[in-house]
Amino acid sequence: YVCDGPGMNLPAKELLRELPNKIVRLEDTDVDGRGDRSSPDAEKMTLPMGAVWYRGSVNTASPPNIWKLTDADGDGLVHRRWRYA
């Protein structure tokens, strides 16, 4: 999992309105140690900072929240977002 941004430096109000960042899943389909396929896993994030896979979900800090992101059916897209309180 890689946190990806558009390369823009937006003020906080615009960042919260546009949510331009995402988390991308890289896959090594030919087992050569290099990611050769990528797919967006979670889009519309503020500033995702790190991602960790734990018990079937990706957990990330994306201020002002910490998120648990779950792909419920294995299609590579997040279907459930849970915000830690």
Secondary structure, DSSP 8 states (H G I E B T S, - for coil): -EEE--S----HHHHHHH--EEEEEEE-TTSSSS--EEEEEEEEES--EEEEEETTEEEEEETTEEEEEE-SSSSSS--EEEE--
